[in-house]
Amino acid sequence: MKRSFFLKTDCAADCMDVKEKKNDTKEILALSSKIIELARDEIMMSFRFLDRSLMELKSEARPGCANVYSGIGRFIYDPVNIIRSAQKDFRLPARMIFHVMLHHIFSHPFSGERTDRVLWDLACDIAVENVIAELDEDCVRLDTDLATAGMLKVLKEDVGKLSAESLYRYFRKNPLTPSRVMEYERAFALDSHDLWRPDSSPEIQMTEEEWKKISRQVLAEIKSFSKKGSSGESLEKNLLEGSAVKYDYRRILEHFVVTGEHTRLSDDEFDYIYYTYGLEHYDNMPLIEPLEYREDKRIRDFVIAIDTSASCSGETVKKFIRQTFDLLKRSESFFRKINIHIIQCDAEVGRDDKITDITQLESFLGSMKLVGGGATDFRPVFDYVKTLQEAREFDDLKGLIYFTDGYGIYPERKPDFDVIFAFLNEDTSRPAPPVWSMKAVIEEDELK
């Protein structure tokens, strides 16, 4: 017999007289805890491949919070609210827990700061509810799902596969009216995401990487889940997105530093004991003079290649170039004199602009126009850079940053410099870059 029967019958009588028990906090806590336990058992029996993630999601009663909160690794609930939810629909508590658990295995709480938090929260809720709708399992199915099915169908026609990232990008490009936002929130929001904020969850149960590890485990086990044919398609899509390794562009840029001599007092190599000893005992004669030079890691020569095969707009390219320079300047990684080539290419090199001073950047960005629009072939840029090296255009070429959507022909051989392929937005279906290159993913919303 299905355990949902027990959840429906065992708790029904107690739920009916919750008003009489509203002053008995201990009894309310016990009843709500029983409902949560039965709901978790329901999920466990129906979705065996989610047992680890369900086990790691801790339940926490918080009387008076009047809502369900998705904390970092926690399902936080108001006991009275849970009892009333079970009274309304005995499957609703399981649906709430399942909703919060999917947020975690899709890495939604670890997204970092977003320009539009309302749209990101909404995108996460829609993505989760779409997965639940496709799984179509009795223990988490609600009568209201019929009303939201049409909304999900329209979104799929407009967006494609519904993941949080794809929905967020779509909403950013196609602004929603306030009334439409409220309509979506009423239909798909089951929990509050306020505790996802970095300063709101000091007690983190598990790290992002630990949840990603669980996501990859679920992704491996879901291959054997064939109960309803393609019912796991959206689940797989969101798991791939959630478990993907995030390649931080800021950190990867650190690989582009070269060692050069920069005049600067080296405090690390200066011994003040011997210096002051000489001043005291040898008639103001210091024993050791301060070292005037030290080696700093700074950038002098590198290349930025832009894929102009209509994959990125001119404004997006400008934002990428500006952010790259800003990040490097912020880290004090530039020499006073630089030698940077900005190369535009689709299937062939279309233009090469040389920047020798940081002050030239504003002038370049103000007049820059993209050249190209055909198919993508990465190889011509590498051949062109090789000819520049042979012409002694670079003193010490450290590397090349290639900004692209990733759909093109990659070179087979590794060049004698570092290479970053910087992709705009996460896309699990794009071809993998060469193993000798570094990969960075930049969400369009991060380009200020």
N, C-alpha and C positions, 0 to 999 in steps of 0.2 A: 504493500500500500504506500502511496506517495506521502512523504512527510508533510507536504503542504496541507494535507487533510488534518494532521495533528496540530499544525500551526493554526489552522482555521478553527478547530474545535476546542483545543486545550486552552487557548487564550481568549476565545470569544467572550465567555462569561465574564472573565476578569476585565476585559476591555470595556464591556458594556457599562460597568459601574465605576469607571475611572473618576467620574465626577465625585462620587462618594469617597474616593480614596485620595483626593487631591491634597489632603492635609497629612496623609500618611506617606512621607517621603521614602521611608525604608521599603514599604510594600510596592510603591511605584517603581523604584529602582530595580527591585527584584523582578517585577513583571516585565519591564522593558528589557532587562538583561536576558530574560528567558526568550523573548521575541527575537532579539538579535542572534542568540545562539541557534535557534531553530532556523532562522533565515540563512545564516551562514552554512548550516548543514544542508539546506536546500540547494544552495549554489554548489557546494562541494560534490553533492551526488550527481548533479547535472553536468558539471564541468570539471572533470577529474584533472585535466591538464592545467587548471588554475589553482590547484591546491596550495602550492608554495606561496603564490602571491596573496591568496586569501589568508593564509596563516600569518604572513608578515604584516598585513594590514591590521593594526590594533584598534579595537573599539574602545571608545571613551565616553562615558556618560557625563554630560555637563548640564545639570538642571538650570533651566531659565534661559538657555541660549536661543530657544525658540526656532532653531533651524538645524539643518544638517551641514556640517563643515567638513571640507576635505583638507585635513592638515597634512603635513609631510609624514606619510606613513601612518596616518590615523584617520579613523572614521569617528567623528565627534557628533553626538546627537543629544537632543533634549528628550529625556525619558517620557515625559507626557506627550510630546509630539510623536514619538515612535508608537506609543500605545494608540493614539488617535489615528495614526496612519494605518496601523494594522486593522483597526476597527473599520476604517473606510474601505480598505482592500488588503486582504491578508498577504498579498504578494508585494505590496509596496515597500516594506522594510528591506526585503531581499533585493528589490530593484535599486534602492538607494545605495546599499552596500556594494552591489555589482557596479553601479555607476562610478562610485568613488574608487573602487579597485581598478577599473579600466583606466581612469585618469593616471594612476600611478604606473601601470605597466606600459602606458603610452608616453610616459615622461612629461606629462603636461605640467605638473607642479614645478618642474626644473627648467622652465623655458627662459628664465631670466627676464629682464625688463623689456616690455613691449611698448611701442609708441602709443598704441590704443589698447588699453587693458580691457575695456568693455568688449571689444570685438574679439580679442584673444579668448577671453572666458567663454564667450558665446560660441566661438568656433570649436573649442574643446568639448563643450556640452553637446553640440550637434553631432560631432564625430563619434562620441561615445554612444549616444542614443541611436545613431544609425547602425552601429555594430550590434547593439542589443536587438534592434528590430530585425536585422538579417539573421541573427542566431535563432530568433523566434522560439525560445524555450519557455515551457509552461511556467516555471517557477519565477520568472522575471517578466512575464508578459502582462501588460495592463490593458484594460478596456479602452483607455485613452489613446493607445497606439494606433488605432484605426484613424483617428483624427489627424495624427501627425504624419501618417504614411504619405499623404498627398504632398505635404510640404517637403519631405525628404526626396520624393520623386522629382519634384521641380528643381531642387538644389543639385541633384545628381545630373540632371540634363544640362544645367548651367555650369557646374564646377567640374564634373567628372567624379572620380573616386573621392569620397568624402573623408579627408583627414584634417586634423586641426590646422596644419600648415597650409594646405590647399584652400580651405575655407577662409582662413585669415587673409591670405593674399587676394582672394576673390572679393571679400568684403572691403579690403582697402582700395581696390581698383573700382569697385562698384558700391559706393557709399549707401548705407541703409538709412531709411528715414527713422526717426525716433519711435514712431508707431510700429514699424516693422521689427525693430530691435526688441521692443516690449512683447510683440507677438511671438517671436522666437524664444525669448526668455521664458514666457509662460508655458510654451510647449516643451522645451528641452532642459531647462535648468532645474536640477534636483538638489543641488548643494551650493554652498557658498565657497568661493575660492580666495577669500580674504587672507587666509593663513598661508597661501602660496607665496606671499610677499616675503622677501629676504629677512626683513626685520620683524616679521610676525610669528615665526615658528622657531623659537630658540632651541626647542627640544626636538631634534631631528632623530627619528627612529632608525632610518636607514639612509645611506647616501644615494646620490643619483646613480653612481656607477653600480651599486648593489642592485638597484631596481632595474637598470639596464641589463644586468646579468640575468635577472629573473625573466625579463622580456625575451631575451635570446633563448632561454630555456623553454619558455612557452611557445615561441616560434618554432622550435625544433619538434616539440611534442604535438603541435597542432596539425602537423602533416598527416597524422594518423586519425585525425578527427574528421570523419567523412559521413557523419550522420545525415547531413542534409545537403550533400553535394557541394555547391559553391557557397554555402552559408558562411564560411569562414573567410571569404575574400577580403572584406573590409577589415576584419580583425587582423589578417596578415599584413595588409597595407599599413595599418596604424602601428602594428608591432615593429615592422621594418623601420618606420619613421622614428618610433620611440626608442628603439634599441640601437639606432645608428650612432656611431662615434662622432661626436661634434669636433670639427677641426677648427680650432680658434685661429682666425687670421692674424690676430695681434701676436700670438705666441710664435706662429710659424714665421712671421717676419723677422724674428730674432735670428733666424738662420742666415739672414742676408747681411750680416755684419762682417767686415774684414778688419784685420789688424793693421793699423796705421799709426805713425808717430804723431802725437799731438802735444804741443808744448803746454805743460801743466805741472805744478808742484806736486811731487809724489809724496804725500804724507805717509803712506804705507812703508816706504823705503827710507825714511828719514829717522835717525836715532837721536832724539833730543838729549839723552843722557850724556853721550860723548860730546855733543855740541856745547852744552852748558858747562861741562867739565873743563873744556878748553878755555871758555870765556873766564872762568873763575881762577884757573891756575896758570894760564899762559898769556897773561897780559891782554885779555880780550881777543885772543886768537882762537877761533873755533877750530876743533880738530877735524870736523867733517862739514863740508859745504852741502847745502840742500841740493838734492837731485832735481835738476830742472826739467827732465823729461820722464814721461812714463808712457807706456803703450795703452792706448784706448782702442776699443773696438768701434770702428766707424765705417760708414758706407761711402764709397766714392763712385764706383761704376756698377750699374745694373740696368736691366731692360724691363719695360712694361709693355706687354703685347696685348692688344685689344682685338677680340673676335668681332668683326663687323658684319657677320652674316645675318643681320636682322634679329639676332637673339637678344640684344640689349639696346635700349634707347640711348640717345645722346646724353640726356640728363643723368641717366643711371651711370654711364661711363664716367662722366665728369665727377659725380659723387664718389665713385670708386677711386679714381686717381687722387682726388683731394684727400680722401680718408687715408689712403696709403701714405701720402706725404705727411699728413698731420700726425699719424702714428709714429712715423720715423723721426719727425722733428721733436715730438714729445719725449722720445727716448734718447734724445741727444746723439743720434746715430749718424748724423751727417758731418762730412768735412765741410769747410767753408766753400770749397770748389767741388762741384759734383759733375758727373758725366752720365746722364740718364737719357736713354733713347726710348721714346714712346712710339711703338710700331703698330700700325693698323693693318689688319689682314683678314681676308675671308678665305678664298682658295689661292690667293697670291698677295704679296705685300703691296699695299696701296699707298702707304705714307710712313715716313720716319721723321719724327720731330725730336730734336736734341735739346735737352735742358742742362745748362751748365751752372745756373745760379738759381737758388730757390725763389728769388724775386721774379724770375721769368714765368713762374707757374701761373700766376693770375692772368697774365697776358695770353698765355697759351690756352687756358681754359675758356677765356672770353671769346676767342676766335676759333676754337676747335670745331671742326666738322667731320663727321664720320664718313669714311670712304669705303665703299664696298657694298655688300648686300647679297652676295652669291653663296655658294656652298662653303662649308668649313673644311680647311685642310691646315693642320698645325705645322706641317713639315716646312713650308716655305720660310716661316719665321726663323726656324732653327738654322736653315741653310744660309739665310741672310745674315744672321748674327755671326755665323762662322766666317763669312767673308769680311765682316767688320773686324773680327779678331785678327784675321790674317793681314788686314790693312793697318794693324796696330792702333785701332780706334780706342781700345780700352787698355789702361795700365794693368788693372787686375779685376776682370769681370767676375763678380761674385755670383750673380744669378739672374734668372728671368722669371717674371711673374706674368702668367697668361690668364687674362680675365675672359671667361667663356661660359657657354651653357653646357659644354662638354660633348656635344654631338659633332664629331669630326674625326679626321684621320690622324692618329698619333704617330710620332716618329718611333722607330724601333730601337735605335741606339741611344744610349745615355750620353749627353754632351759633357764637356769637361767643366761644367758649372751647375749650380743648384737650380732646380726648376720647381716653381709652385704653380699648380693649376687652381685658380681661384674661381669657384663655381658660384653663380648667382642662384640662391635658393637650393634647398635639399631636393634631390630627385633620385629615388632609388632605382629608376629604370634607365638612367644614363649609362653609357659604357664606362667601364673602369679605366682610370688613367694609368699610365705605365707604372710599374712597381718602383722604378728608380726616381719617380717624382714625388713631391709632397702635395697633399690635397688640402684645400681650404674651402669652406662653405660659408658664404656671406648671405644672410637673409636680406632681402631688399629693404626691409623695414629698418635694418641696422645702419644703412647708409644715410648719414645725416646730411 
